[in-house]
Amino acid sequence: MSEQHPEPSYPDPTRIPPASVYRACHDPNGTANLSTTVSHALADCLGIDVTESTAFLHDNVDPDALDTLFQPRPNGTPRTGGMLSFFVHDYFVTVYSDGEILIEPPSPDTGADARD
């Protein structure tokens, strides 16, 4: 008999970002890797081709590590309550363990590429 674990809720309905923040959701049971979903969300925000956003992501975070960060533990229990935040071209990206991705645009007084 296998042990059953409750499915994590995704995304957290109580997490309501400001209107200026881009919100995307990664389906952990889908076919895409988390890093692919983040790359597509960045492409949308930056108005660039996804191949360019993938390169920007690689410059700021290890995509393989991102893909495995929130995977279930070896015993099958989900990893809940975690998050990872990083900057990509002054956009503040936060990835939550429930699959939610929030991308906050640079503030108007931030110089372009100040964090690159």
Secondary structure in CASP SS format (residue, H / E / C, confidence):
PFRMAT SS
TARGET T0000
AUTHOR 0000-0000-0000
METHOD secondary structure of the structure
MODEL  1
M C 1.00
S C 1.00
E C 1.00
Q C 1.00
H C 1.00
P C 1.00
E C 1.00
P C 1.00
S C 1.00
Y C 1.00
P C 1.00
D C 1.00
P C 1.00
T C 1.00
R C 1.00
I C 1.00
P C 1.00
P C 1.00
A C 1.00
S C 1.00
V C 1.00
Y E 1.00
R E 1.00
A E 1.00
C E 1.00
H C 1.00
D C 1.00
P C 1.00
N C 1.00
G C 1.00
T C 1.00
A C 1.00
N C 1.00
L H 1.00
S H 1.00
T H 1.00
T H 1.00
V H 1.00
S H 1.00
H H 1.00
A H 1.00
L H 1.00
A H 1.00
D H 1.00
C H 1.00
L H 1.00
G C 1.00
I C 1.00
D C 1.00
V H 1.00
T H 1.00
E H 1.00
S H 1.00
T H 1.00
A H 1.00
F H 1.00
L H 1.00
H H 1.00
D H 1.00
N H 1.00
V C 1.00
D C 1.00
P H 1.00
D H 1.00
A H 1.00
L H 1.00
D H 1.00
T H 1.00
L H 1.00
F C 1.00
Q C 1.00
P C 1.00
R C 1.00
P C 1.00
N C 1.00
G C 1.00
T C 1.00
P C 1.00
R C 1.00
T C 1.00
G C 1.00
G C 1.00
M E 1.00
L E 1.00
S E 1.00
F E 1.00
F E 1.00
V E 1.00
H C 1.00
D C 1.00
Y E 1.00
F E 1.00
V E 1.00
T E 1.00
V E 1.00
Y E 1.00
S C 1.00
D C 1.00
G C 1.00
E E 1.00
I E 1.00
L E 1.00
I E 1.00
E E 1.00
P C 1.00
P C 1.00
S C 1.00
P C 1.00
D C 1.00
T C 1.00
G C 1.00
A C 1.00
D C 1.00
A C 1.00
R C 1.00
D C 1.00
END
